[in-house]
Amino acid sequence: MPELPDPPETQPTERVHQFTVNRGMTPVLVIETTSWYLGLLQAALARVALEGQN
């Protein structure tokens, strides 16, 4: 009986977090990242860049 090949190694997928940056009611940017803190920081910086520093 022929030997069956080993199944491919499956790595656990990393969780992807999505952060939506809105301008008024309109979503203008969606940030996807595997690091929650990095995504939160990027979203905050994007809001500052879009809205100004008011």
N, C-alpha and C positions, 0 to 999 in steps of 0.2 A: 504494500500500500504506500503511495507517495506521501511524503511529509507535507503538511500544510505550512505555508509561510506564516511567520509570526505577524500578528496584527500590528499595524503601525502604532507607534507610541502617540498617545493623545495627551497633550498638555492641557491643564485646566485653563480655560480662557479667563483673562483678567476682566474685571467688571469695568464697564465704561460709564462714566458720569457725564451727563449733559447739562450745560448751563446756557440758558437763553438770555440774551441781552436785548432789551426792548428800548425803543425810542417812542415814548408815548405809549400807544397800544400796539404798535407794530414791531414784531420781532425782526431785528436786523442782523443778528449774529447768533450762531449756535456753536458753543465750544464743547468739544468732546475730548475727554482726557481720562486716563486711568488713575490719576492722582486727584483726589477730591480737593485737597488744599490748593494745589496748583491751579485747578480749574476755577476755584472760587476767586483766587487772586487775579487770574486773567480776566474773568468776567468783571470784576471791580475796576480793573484798569481800563477795560473797554468802555465801561459806562462813563468813566471820567473823561476819556477821549471823545466820546460821542456827545456828551451833555455839556462839556466844559467843566471848569472847576468851581461851579456855583455851589 
